[in-house]
Amino acid sequence: MSKALFAQRRDGRVAALQYLYAWSINQPANLAEDLRVFFEALEQPREHYAFGEELIHGVIGHADDINLH
């Protein structure tokens, strides 16, 4: 994995953790709109955080399973 891709994935993981922390405190009525606003506030374009967005959707999609453990 190239250093650039490694750094991009790291940025995605950081963004995912930040978003998921906020989501755990206050779950929005409209996830798509909330994600749009969140990613607009970040330094890089949304595409830069694609890995993080995958993580966000994966965690939210499996939140019930995760919370059982």
Secondary structure, 3 states (H helix, E strand, C coil): CCHHHHHHHHHHHHHHHHHHHHHHHCCCCCHHHHHHHHHHCCCCCHHHHHHHHHHHHHHHHCHHHHHCC
